[in-house]
Structures are given as structure tokens and as C-alpha cells.
């Protein structure tokens, strides 16, 4: 039985227990806050996936599910739910976990933590309601002079303030843990990575505030205009930097999966930490690649920020990929007798759902890196910029790499926190592989469609005229593949909810986090 103690805190009380998996102390406040954000994240993922099905089945010429008004509202809701709400809620859950549970410490301020969560939930609800009522069909980018109801911008701003408070709480929790001596030495790799993500998130949120406050004023008629290039610059300071917050969080989940599932870690800690720092140094200028087709900026600026820095971002990603695979291989070879160059792969339990997610995330994100090199190259971007190649790349990185990694880490994190074994592990493995295979094919079909010239972000399948006949096949196949991925995503959500409600109660580490090794 896990050790439980009740500690008086300013007239209230908070329980603390020993985690049967890690041996670390788990404070009830940190556990509750982590789970609350994780549940909100899963709900946002469910909505994002539902909206994604609407978009995919509308873009499939054989289905054309939605009308024009519904399509653009659904596309906007999909972007907000899948690119903003789902990852940020999950990342806030991760920063609470990394700054308290992993450091044997309490959250610096539970009041601030719950205020942050409440603001994020309120902002999310406002955003989704105003979009689904048809008053904000401005798509994810919301470029001016497109204008939405003022509640849309208020929802964004309220959500951003909540996320900002979560970052403050994260920083102060680390300072408090260090002052109280609850951990010694350097920050754990997972916490270190989350700290780098928090730095990028801070820049992202501040850029978003600079973009969205004038847009809100403009929507109310309180100012006459907003300069489009200025808005777009600050918006992509939010949008693209946020995607590298997601990338760093994805990498953190890779390390979390190999730590809990394989008992492994990077062979060289400095190598890993340098790679995290490179993300922070390189990610900010890369927003320039969103302006490669824009005449407002000079070619030199585009090349340095969009192309040079964009290609350079492949370096830390490659470093982390090598560290993950190298650390896992080293652990297996040290623990078992293996034969040949690839004999160690036979020791991996490929039916484990977290292993499926880690494998799929590494593979699809690698494809996303290669397609990203195309998108950041000035001449090639001129050809692909407004085609389905862009959603293909984005879904390889954010939906493929990030979401699958988050799912894999959740298969370990949620059972550990609630002390319930994962519900139906075989079904979880099926769900993981279905999502991986669906996204692998969907992004391939999107890239194929982009190569043929199929435009993105449009509802009309005739595109104002007679579309080439060879455009239909990849878009219909994309709809089928998206359906397979949607099935996997829906099963993941069912499994998470069932684990929380009816999963087997246990303190057996082997049941909470089964080994990924045979």
C-alpha cells in the first residue's frame, strides 16, 4: 500500500503519497491539477477530431459533407481545438507534473493553478461557442481584414492569460522546490525540456497578445484599421512559435515513454540538453517562412528566417531522435543478450500501445521534417504554399508527431496518477496503430494532392471551374485515411475515460506501467 500522509496547509489539508512506479511523492493538489488539465485536453482532442472528420469528408469529392458556411466554421473550430486547446491543456498538465511530482514538491500556488485552469476553460468555451454559432468563420489564422465577433478575440485573450499564469506557477514551483531542497543536482531531463517549452510558450503568448488585442479593438470599431503585415508577423510569433512549444513537448513525451516503459534515458545528458536549447535559439526566427510568398519582406530576410533557420531546426530534432533510439538500444543491450546489429529490436514488446505511439511519432515526424524542408525553401514554397502540401506537412508534425506522442505518454501518465490499470490494453494498442497508420496515409495523400496543385482551405470542390480529374483520387483517399485515424482517436478517448472510471484499482507498478520489453 502506498504511503499516505496528511499535511496541514494554511487551515486546509493536502495529502501526499508515494508513487508505486517512481517512488516519488505525489501531492493531491498537483495530482488533481494535472488530471484536470489532462481531461480538458482529451475533451479538446475529441472536438478537434470530430471537426477534422467534417473537414476531411467535405474535401472528399465523393462525400462533400458540409455546406460552405458550416465548412468554414468547422475548419476554424478544428484549427482552434486541435492546434491551440488540445496541446496547451496537455502541456499545462505536463508542466504541473514536471515541476511538482517529478521534483518531489508541491505546486507553488494551488489557487493560481486553479485560476489558470478556470481561465483556460472559460476562454476555450467562449472560443468554441462563438465559432460554432457562425460568428467567427475566419479560420485558424484569422487574418485581418477578416473579422470575427469580439467574443472570439476575448476568448483567445482569456485563454492566453490562463496559460501565462500556468507558466508563472511552473517557474515559481521550480524555485520553491530548489529552495526547499526536494531534489538535488540538475533538473531531470523531462523537467528541463518542459522548461525550454515554457520559454518558447512565453514568447508565443506575448506575441499573441500583441496581435490579438489590436484585432479585438478593430472588431469593436475602436480603431480604424490594423496593418495586415504587422498582424501576420505577430500572429505567427504566436502560431509558429507555439508549434515548436508543441514539438518540444512531443520530445519530452518521447523521453517520458522510454523512461517509464523501457527504464532508459539518453546516453549523454549534455547532448540532450544542448538539443533542447537549440530549439529555443532557432525556433523564433523561423516564423519568417510564413512570408516567403509575401512581397512585403525582402528576399534576404526570407532566406535567413524562413529557409536558413527552418532547415537548421532539423538539427535538434535529429539529435533527439538519435538520443531516444540510442538510449533505448543501449538499455536493451545492457540488460539482455542480443545478436547482430538489429537483434535488440526483437526485445521490444511491439504490442504495447505506448511503443506503437513512440514508433509512429518518430516515423511521421521524420516525414514532417523532410516535407518542412520543402516548405521552407523559397523556390519550392512558391509552388506549394497554397496547396494541400501545407496541411500534409502540418499534420505530419503536429497531428502525427505531437498528438501521437501525447497519446503514448498519456497511456502511462493517467494510470500512474489515478492508480488504475489501463483499460483494455489490446484495444489501446489497436487504437494507437490505427491512428498511426491513418495519419501516415492521410498525410501522404495530402502531400500527393498538393503536388497535383489541389488548393487548401477551400470548400468548393470545383474551385470556381472544372477541376482536373486526377484531383479527386487523393482527396477521396485522404477522407478514408482520416476516417481510420479518427477511429483510432475515438478509441483512445474511450480508453482514457474508461481508465479513469472503471480501470482496475492497483498499486502494482507492473500493472500501472507495464514494461515495453519482452
C-alpha positions in Angstrom: 0.0 0.0 0.0 1.3 3.4 -0.9 2.3 5.7 1.9 -0.2 8.5 2.6 0.2 11.4 4.9 -1.9 14.4 5.6 -0.1 17.7 5.8 -1.8 20.9 7.2 -1.6 23.8 4.7 -2.9 27.2 5.8 -6.0 25.9 7.6 -6.7 23.2 4.9 -5.0 19.9 4.3 -3.4 18.2 1.4 -2.5 14.5 1.2 0.8 13.1 -0.1 1.6 9.6 -1.2 4.5 7.6 -2.6 4.0 6.8 -6.3 4.4 3.0 -6.6 6.0 3.4 -10.0 8.6 6.1 -9.4 8.9 6.2 -5.6 8.4 9.9 -5.8 6.0 11.9 -3.6 2.7 12.8 -5.2 0.8 15.7 -3.6 -3.0 15.5 -4.0 -3.2 19.1 -5.3 -0.6 18.5 -8.0 -2.4 15.3 -9.0 -5.8 16.9 -9.2 -4.5 19.9 -11.3 -2.6 17.6 -13.6 -5.6 15.4 -14.2 -8.0 18.3 -14.7 -5.8 19.7 -17.4 -5.4 16.3 -19.0 -9.1 15.7 -19.0 -9.7 19.1 -20.6 -7.0 18.2 -23.2 -8.7 14.9 -24.1 -12.1 16.7 -24.5 -10.5 19.2 -26.7 -8.9 16.4 -28.8 -12.3 14.8 -29.1 -13.8 18.0 -30.5 -10.8 18.6 -32.7 -11.1 15.1 -34.1 -14.8 15.5 -34.7 -14.3 18.8 -36.6 -11.4 17.1 -38.5 -13.8 14.4 -39.8 -16.2 17.2 -41.0 -13.3 18.9 -42.9 -11.9 15.7 -44.4 -15.3 14.3 -45.5 -16.2 17.7 -47.1 -12.9 17.9 -49.0 -13.5 14.3 -50.3 -15.3 14.9 -53.6 -17.4 11.7 -53.3 -18.9 12.9 -50.0 -18.9 16.8 -49.7 -20.5 16.5 -46.3 -20.9 20.2 -45.3 -22.1 23.3 -47.0 -19.9 26.4 -47.3 -20.9 28.2 -44.1 -20.7 25.1 -42.0 -17.4 24.1 -43.6 -15.6 27.3 -42.7 -16.9 27.3 -39.2 -15.8 23.7 -38.8 -12.4 24.4 -40.3 -11.9 27.3 -37.8 -13.1 25.2 -34.9 -10.8 22.3 -35.9 -7.8 24.6 -36.0 -8.5 26.2 -32.7 -9.3 22.9 -30.9 -6.5 20.8 -32.5 -3.7 23.4 -32.6 -4.5 25.5 -29.5 -6.7 23.9 -27.0 -5.7 20.2 -27.1 -1.9 20.7 -27.0 -1.9 23.6 -24.5 -4.1 21.9 -22.0 -1.9 18.8 -22.2 1.2 20.8 -21.9 -0.1 22.5 -18.8 -0.8 19.1 -17.4 2.8 18.2 -18.2 4.3 21.4 -16.6 2.4 20.7 -13.4 3.7 17.1 -13.4 7.2 18.1 -14.3 7.5 20.9 -11.7 5.9 19.2 -8.8 5.6 15.4 -9.0 8.9 14.8 -10.7 10.6 17.2 -8.2 9.1 15.7 -5.0 7.4 19.0 -4.4 4.1 20.8 -4.1 2.7 23.2 -6.6 3.8 26.8 -5.7 0.2 28.1 -5.6 -2.8 25.8 -6.0 -5.0 28.9 -6.1 -3.1 30.3 -9.0 -3.1 26.8 -10.7 -6.9 26.6 -10.4 -7.3 30.2 -11.6 -5.2 29.4 -14.6 -7.3 26.3 -15.4 -10.6 28.2 -14.9 -9.5 31.0 -17.3 -8.3 28.5 -19.9 -11.6 26.6 -19.7 -13.6 29.8 -19.9 -11.6 31.1 -22.9 -11.9 27.7 -24.6 -15.7 27.6 -24.2 -16.1 31.2 -25.4 -14.0 30.5 -28.5 -15.8 27.3 -29.5 -19.3 28.8 -28.9 -18.7 31.9 -31.0 -17.1 29.8 -33.8 -19.9 27.2 -33.9 -22.6 29.9 -33.9 -21.1 31.1 -37.2 -19.7 34.4 -35.8 -16.1 33.7 -36.3 -15.5 31.7 -39.5 -12.1 33.3 -40.0 -10.1 30.0 -39.9 -7.2 29.4 -37.6 -5.1 32.4 -38.8 -8.0 35.0 -38.5 -6.1 37.3 -40.8 -7.3 40.9 -40.9 -9.3 42.4 -42.6 -11.3 39.2 -42.0 -13.0 40.0 -38.7 -14.8 37.9 -36.1 -17.2 38.8 -33.3 -15.3 40.5 -30.5 -16.0 37.4 -28.2 -13.7 35.4 -30.4 -10.7 37.6 -29.6 -11.8 37.9 -25.9 -11.8 34.1 -25.7 -8.3 33.9 -27.1 -7.1 36.6 -24.7 -8.7 34.9 -21.6 -7.2 31.6 -22.6 -3.8 33.2 -23.2 -3.8 34.8 -19.7 -4.7 31.5 -18.1 -1.8 29.8 -19.9 0.5 32.6 -18.9 -0.4 32.2 -15.3 0.4 28.4 -15.6 3.9 29.3 -16.8 4.3 31.6 -13.8 3.2 28.9 -11.4 5.6 26.4 -13.2 8.6 28.7 -12.7 7.8 29.5 -9.1 7.2 25.8 -8.3 10.8 25.0 -9.5 12.2 27.9 -7.5 10.3 26.7 -4.4 11.4 23.1 -4.9 15.0 24.1 -5.2 14.8 26.3 -2.1 13.2 23.5 -0.1 15.8 21.0 -1.3 13.2 18.5 -2.5 15.6 17.5 -5.4 19.3 17.8 -5.9 21.6 18.3 -8.9 20.3 19.3 -12.3 16.7 19.3 -13.3 15.5 16.0 -14.7 15.6 15.8 -18.5 11.8 15.9 -18.7 11.5 18.9 -16.5 14.4 20.6 -18.4 12.6 20.0 -21.7 9.4 21.4 -20.3 11.3 24.5 -19.0 12.5 25.1 -22.6 9.0 24.7 -23.9 7.8 27.2 -21.3 10.3 29.7 -22.5 9.0 29.4 -26.1 5.4 29.5 -24.8 6.1 32.8 -23.0 7.3 34.4 -26.3 4.4 32.8 -28.1 1.7 34.1 -25.7 3.2 37.6 -25.6 3.2 37.7 -29.4 -0.4 36.5 -29.5 -1.4 39.3 -27.1 0.3 41.9 -29.4 -1.6 40.5 -32.4 -5.0 39.9 -30.9 -5.5 43.0 -28.8 -5.5 45.3 -31.8 -7.7 42.8 -33.7 -10.2 42.9 -30.8 -10.2 46.7 -30.8 -10.7 46.7 -34.6 -13.6 44.2 -34.3 -15.3 46.7 -31.9 -14.7 49.6 -34.2 -12.5 51.3 -31.7 -9.6 51.7 -34.1 -9.9 52.2 -37.9 -7.6 49.6 -39.2 -4.9 47.0 -38.5 -1.9 46.7 -40.8 -2.1 43.2 -42.3 1.6 42.5 -42.4 2.0 43.7 -38.8 -0.8 41.4 -37.7 0.5 38.4 -39.6 4.0 38.9 -38.2 2.9 38.9 -34.6 0.3 36.2 -35.2 3.0 33.9 -36.5 5.1 34.8 -33.5 2.2 33.1 -31.7 1.3 30.4 -34.2 4.6 29.1 -35.3 6.4 29.5 -32.0 3.6 27.7 -30.4 4.1 24.8 -32.8 7.7 24.5 -31.5 6.3 24.5 -28.0 4.4 21.5 -29.2 7.5 20.0 -30.8 9.5 20.3 -27.6 6.6 18.9 -25.6 6.4 16.0 -28.1 10.1 15.3 -27.5 9.5 15.4 -23.7 6.9 12.7 -24.2 9.4 10.6 -26.1 11.7 10.7 -23.2 8.8 10.0 -20.8 7.8 6.9 -22.7 11.3 5.5 -22.9 11.9 6.3 -19.2 8.7 4.7 -17.9 8.4 1.9 -20.5 12.0 0.9 -21.0 13.7 2.3 -17.9 16.0 4.1 -20.4 17.3 7.6 -20.9 19.7 9.5 -23.0 23.3 8.1 -23.1 24.7 11.7 -22.9 22.7 14.2 -20.9 24.6 17.2 -22.2 23.9 16.2 -25.7 20.1 16.1 -25.0 20.1 19.4 -23.1 22.0 21.2 -25.9 19.4 20.0 -28.3 16.6 21.5 -26.2 18.5 24.8 -26.0 18.9 24.8 -29.8 15.1 24.7 -30.2 14.9 27.9 -28.1 17.6 29.7 -30.0 16.5 28.7 -33.5 12.7 28.5 -33.4 11.8 32.2 -33.1 13.1 33.4 -36.5 11.5 30.5 -38.4 8.2 32.3 -38.4 9.7 34.0 -41.5 8.8 31.1 -43.7 5.2 32.1 -43.5 6.1 35.2 -45.5 8.0 33.5 -48.3 5.3 34.4 -50.8 4.7 37.9 -49.3 6.1 40.9 -51.2 6.4 43.0 -48.1 9.6 41.4 -46.9 13.0 41.2 -48.7 14.5 38.0 -50.1 17.4 38.2 -47.6 15.1 38.3 -44.6 13.0 35.4 -46.0 16.1 33.3 -46.7 17.7 33.8 -43.2 14.5 33.4 -41.2 12.4 31.2 -43.4 14.9 28.9 -45.1 18.2 29.0 -43.2 16.7 28.8 -39.7 14.0 26.4 -40.9 16.5 23.9 -42.2 18.6 24.4 -39.0 15.7 23.3 -36.9 16.2 19.8 -38.2 19.4 19.6 -36.2 17.9 19.4 -32.7 15.1 17.2 -33.9 17.7 14.7 -35.4 19.7 14.9 -32.2 16.7 14.0 -30.0 15.7 11.2 -32.4 19.2 9.7 -32.2 19.2 10.2 -28.4 15.9 8.3 -28.0 16.9 5.4 -30.2 20.4 5.3 -28.9 19.4 5.3 -25.2 16.8 2.6 -25.8 19.3 0.4 -27.7 21.9 0.9 -25.0 19.5 -0.1 -22.2 18.3 -3.2 -24.1 21.9 -4.4 -25.0 23.0 -3.8 -21.4 20.0 -5.8 -20.0 19.8 -8.6 -22.5 21.9 -10.7 -24.7 21.2 -9.6 -28.3 22.6 -10.8 -31.6 23.5 -8.8 -34.6 23.0 -5.2 -35.5 19.3 -5.2 -35.0 18.8 -8.0 -32.6 17.9 -5.6 -29.8 14.6 -4.7 -31.7 13.4 -8.2 -31.0 13.3 -7.5 -27.3 10.7 -4.7 -27.7 7.1 -5.5 -27.0 5.6 -4.0 -30.1 2.1 -4.7 -28.9 2.5 -2.1 -26.1 0.3 0.9 -27.0 2.9 3.4 -25.9 5.6 1.7 -28.1 3.2 2.0 -31.0 2.8 5.7 -30.3 6.5 6.3 -29.9 7.3 4.5 -33.1 4.6 6.2 -35.1 5.5 9.6 -33.7 9.2 9.2 -34.6 8.3 8.0 -38.1 5.7 10.5 -39.1 7.6 13.4 -37.5 10.6 12.4 -39.6 8.4 12.7 -42.7 7.2 16.1 -41.4 10.8 17.2 -41.1 11.6 16.3 -44.7 8.4 18.0 -46.0 9.2 21.0 -43.9 12.5 21.4 -45.6 10.5 21.7 -48.9 8.1 24.3 -47.3 11.0 26.5 -46.0 12.8 26.5 -49.3 12.0 29.8 -51.1 11.6 28.5 -54.7 9.6 25.4 -53.7 7.4 27.3 -51.3 6.3 29.5 -54.1 4.8 26.4 -55.8 3.4 24.6 -52.7 2.3 27.4 -50.4 -1.4 27.4 -51.1 -1.8 23.7 -51.9 -2.7 20.7 -49.8 1.1 20.1 -49.3 0.9 22.5 -46.4 -1.8 20.6 -44.4 0.2 17.5 -45.3 3.3 18.9 -43.6 1.3 20.3 -40.7 -0.5 17.1 -40.0 2.8 15.2 -40.1 4.4 17.4 -37.4 1.5 18.5 -35.1 -1.1 15.8 -35.6 1.2 13.0 -36.5 4.3 13.6 -34.4 2.8 15.6 -31.5 -0.6 14.1 -30.9 0.6 10.5 -31.2 3.4 11.2 -28.7 1.0 12.8 -26.3 -1.3 9.8 -26.5 1.6 7.4 -25.8 2.7 9.4 -22.7 -1.0 9.5 -21.5 -1.1 5.7 -21.6 1.5 5.8 -18.8 0.7 9.1 -17.0 -3.0 8.7 -16.4 -2.8 5.2 -14.8 0.1 6.3 -12.6 -1.9 9.3 -11.3 -5.2 7.6 -10.7 -3.7 4.2 -9.7 -5.9 2.4 -12.2 -4.6 -0.1 -14.7 -5.0 0.9 -18.4 -8.4 -0.3 -19.6 -8.2 -2.9 -22.3 -4.5 -2.6 -23.3 -5.0 -4.7 -26.5 -7.7 -2.3 -27.7 -5.4 0.6 -26.8 -2.7 -1.0 -29.0 -5.2 -1.3 -31.8 -6.2 2.3 -31.4 -2.6 3.5 -31.4 -1.7 1.6 -34.6 -5.0 2.7 -36.3 -4.2 6.3 -35.6 -0.6 5.9 -36.7 -1.5 4.1 -40.0 -4.4 6.5 -40.7 -2.2 9.6 -40.2 0.7 8.2 -42.2 -1.6 7.6 -45.2 -3.7 10.7 -44.8 -0.6 13.0 -44.8 0.8 11.1 -47.8 -2.4 11.6 -49.7 -2.5 15.3 -48.8 1.1 15.7 -50.0 0.2 13.9 -53.2 -2.8 16.2 -53.7 -0.6 19.2 -53.1 1.9 18.0 -55.7 -1.0 17.9 -58.2 -2.0 21.5 -57.3 -5.1 20.9 -55.1 -5.7 24.1 -53.1 -6.1 24.2 -49.4 -8.6 26.0 -47.2 -11.4 26.0 -49.7 -14.9 24.4 -49.7 -15.8 24.5 -53.4 -14.6 21.2 -55.0 -14.9 22.7 -58.5 -12.6 25.5 -57.4 -14.6 28.0 -59.5 -14.4 25.9 -62.6 -13.8 22.4 -63.9 -11.2 20.8 -61.6 -8.7 18.4 -63.1 -10.0 14.8 -62.9 -6.9 13.5 -61.2 -7.6 15.7 -58.1 -10.4 13.5 -56.9 -8.5 10.3 -56.1 -6.0 11.6 -53.5 -8.7 13.7 -51.8 -11.1 10.7 -51.6 -8.3 8.5 -50.2 -7.5 11.2 -47.7 -11.0 11.0 -46.5 -10.8 7.3 -46.0 -7.4 7.5 -44.2 -8.7 10.3 -42.0 -11.6 8.1 -41.0 -9.2 5.3 -39.9 -7.2 7.9 -37.8 -10.5 9.2 -36.4 -11.4 5.7 -35.3 -8.1 5.4 -33.5 -8.5 8.8 -31.9 -12.1 8.0 -30.8 -10.9 4.7 -29.2 -8.1 6.5 -27.4 -10.6 8.9 -25.8 -12.9 6.0 -24.8 -10.0 4.1 -23.3 -8.8 7.2 -21.3 -12.3 7.8 -19.9 -12.8 4.1 -19.1 -9.4 4.0 -17.3 -10.4 6.9 -15.2 -13.9 5.5 -14.3 -13.6 1.7 -14.3 -10.0 0.8 -14.7 -8.7 -1.8 -12.2 -7.5 -0.2 -9.0 -4.0 -1.3 -8.2 -0.7 -0.2 -6.7 1.3 -2.8 -8.6 3.9 -1.0 -10.8 3.8 -3.7 -13.4 0.1 -3.2 -13.9 0.2 0.6 -13.9 3.1 0.9 -16.3 3.8 -2.5 -18.0 7.3 -2.9 -19.3 7.8 -2.3 -23.0 10.4 -5.1 -23.1 9.7 -8.8 -23.5 
